[in-house]
């Protein structure tokens, strides 16, 4: 066994994890995690197209043309739920384990989706979106932490980006299902000729949320098979359990007996002596990282949620027909799916922090194309694809980067803190900016919305370099 650290010590567990060069769990478990991601982004995007019908169904006096006046509060409630979920619920994963919280967060998300489907008044809808936000946000934090801890170190961004492909699928399903169920039929390319919404069928939006609740239940049951994170187990002193999980990983990859060369000691875990938030704020290094990442997510989420959750409503408010606006977004979300594929293939090509600058430029260009296209729909489709590609290709890489910025003993708490607090800016920004889009015009409004991503990109350049490094080296 060599003369290094014991194979079943905490340091030995880390060293054994670092020699894994491929996905160490059964491939079906990657699909299980991916299904949860699919549902999460289905839920984020289903409100995009469907809200116009929702507003006219449950808000007295609401019309398709003025639905943009009402979208701010539901989205703000959803994002406020994100803040609660990330700041209150996610840190529990550092105490009770990643696996247990993966079950809890998906359950809450499914309940929120079911309550949304049952909403009879606007206040009920707003409250249900807030509950859903609690589950979705906490789930994203725990999933990305889990992925960063089980994926091989030279492919953390790759596998996180692989999950993001599922998010693209979820977004596409949410958008296209909404287009089919909640918009009136119109000749292509102004809309879908086979869309179902009529004066007698005005409850398609409810079906969308019922479907979301079913997806959440399926994802919850499948997650029962997931093992606990070995890094978390080792950080908690549960070394024998961690060793058993790692042994199964090694067996699956056909690795021989571990031969320590002594380097594992340099990656030893710091003991878990304080509450996660106390651990982070008590360190000057982690305080600085929190400060920087908070502003990165704060500004970037104004752009991401402005377009992801409200683009259809914004286009309708700017004069597009609901079916026309919905189809522009539905086609544009293809760019999100493409972003996941590109990030999966190229997420390890350059340092994480540089991806956002490239993404911001592409997003601004996409917004310009949509704005200048007017009602030349094919050009609008191209611009929307570019916009959604740009605003999403950086996201999975930064999910990986954010998790890398914090130690195992407080990783979920750190991720949740900056991601959750960042959603405050998204909610306030969207609530303040969305109503201005019709008066600014599509071009100026979309460029203004995209500009927040550029601000975030310049802030991110001051962050750490982490590509290909050991987690415990980046964040001891």
TATA-V681313 format. One record per helix or strand of 2 or more residues. SS is the DSSP state (alpha for helix, beta for strand). FROM is the first residue (numbers start at 1). LEN is the number of residues. If there is no record, write none. Layout:
ss->{SS	SS}
from->{FROM	FROM}
len->{LEN	LEN}
//
This chain:
ss->{alpha	alpha	alpha	alpha	alpha	alpha	alpha	alpha	alpha	alpha	alpha	alpha	alpha	alpha	alpha	alpha	alpha	alpha	alpha	alpha	alpha	alpha}
from->{10	27	64	71	98	122	153	204	230	239	263	276	284	311	322	334	352	377	395	408	442	471}
len->{9	32	6	26	20	29	30	22	6	15	5	6	25	7	11	13	22	17	10	33	19	4}
//
